[in-house]
Amino acid sequence: MRPLEPDILEHLKPTCDGEPIHFVGLGIYDFQVGYSSVRRIQTMAKVVCSLQGQTFAWEEGPSNMPVWLLVGQTPSSFELTSPYALRMNLASGDWVEFYCDDSPYEALIIDFGIKD
C-alpha cells in the first residue's frame, strides 16, 4: 500500500454534498461507512474517531465504538492528517480517521461506485 496522495481530497470534496452517512459496518476484519455517492470507505488497518467528545479506536477485533452514532451524520470535509491517515470531518464536529499501512496489501478502499 502506498501512502495516500493529496489528490484524493479533490475526489472526495464533491461528495460532501449534504447527504448523511447511511451505512456503517464494523466487523472483525474491517470498518466501513457509506454516504452520498461514496459506496464505501473501508479500512482493514485502523480507525480512530471522536464521537460526542470521546475518542474511540478499532484495530481488528471487538471494539466499544458506538458506531450507531455515525448513522445520519453528515460529512463536511476531508483532510490528510498524515500520509497514512484520512480524516472525515462531520458537520457535528465529530470526525473519523481511516488508516492505511505500508504493506503489499490494500488496507484502505474508497469505492465511488460506477460513474456515468
N, C-alpha and C positions, 0 to 999 in steps of 0.2 A: 504494500500500500504506500502510495506516495503521500507526502504532506498535502494538505488542502491548498488549492490555488485561490488567490484573491478573487478571480473572475467568477467563482461560484456565487459570490454575493450578488453580482449583476443578474444571474439567472434566478435567484431566489427573491430579489426585490419585488418584481411584479406579482409574485404570489401572495404578498401581504396586501390583500385586496378587501379586507374586512370580513372574510369568511372564517368562521371559527373551526377549531380542531373538532373533527367528528369521529376520529378513531384513535385509540391508544391501545397498544399491545405491550404487555410486559410478560416475558417468558423466561425460561431458564437460560436460554442462549441469546436472546435479543430483546431490544426495546425499540418500539416504533410508534410514530404518530402520522396521521394523515389529515390534511386540511386542503381546502380550495382545490387548486389544480395539481397539488402535490399528492400523489397517491400514497407515498410513504417516505419518511426519513427513518432509516433503520440503522442501528448500530449493534455490533456484536462485541464491542470492546468495553465501553463505559458510558454512563450518563450521570451527570450531576445536575440537580435542579434546585431552584429556590421557589418554594410554594408557600404563600402566606407567611413570609418571613423566616421560614425554616429551610435548612439545606438538607437534601437527601441525595443518596448516591446508589447506583446499581452497577454491579460488576459480576455478571454471570451468577445467577442463583437467586435465592429468596431476597426480598427487599421490603422494607417498611414504607416505601414511597407511596403516598396516596395519589396514584395516577388518575383516579377519577376526577381530581381537581383540575386536570388539564382539559377535560372534555368541555367544550363550549367557550374556552378561552380563545382569544384572537391574536395570532402572530402579528407583530407590528414592525419588526425589523430583524436582520441577522447581522452578526459580526464574527470575525475570527479572533478568538482570544489567544490562540497560539496556532502554529502550523498544523496541529493535530486536534483542535477543538473548535467546533462551530456552535455558536450560541444563538438560539432563537429567543428573542425578546418578545414578551407578551404585553398586550395593552394594559393589563392589570398591574404591571411592574414585576411580575414573576418572570422567570426565564428557565430555559432548558439548554444544557450544553451536551452536545453529541461528540464523542471522542472517536478517533480512529487511531491506529497504531502503526508503527513501522514494521510491517511484516509482508510476506509474499501473498497474503490472503486479504480479500476485501473485508474491511471492518466497518465501513460506513457506506450506505447506499442511499442515494436520493433518486427516487423514482418519480419522474414528471408525467408518467403515463404516455399515451400516444398523442403526439402533436399533429394538428391538421396541416 
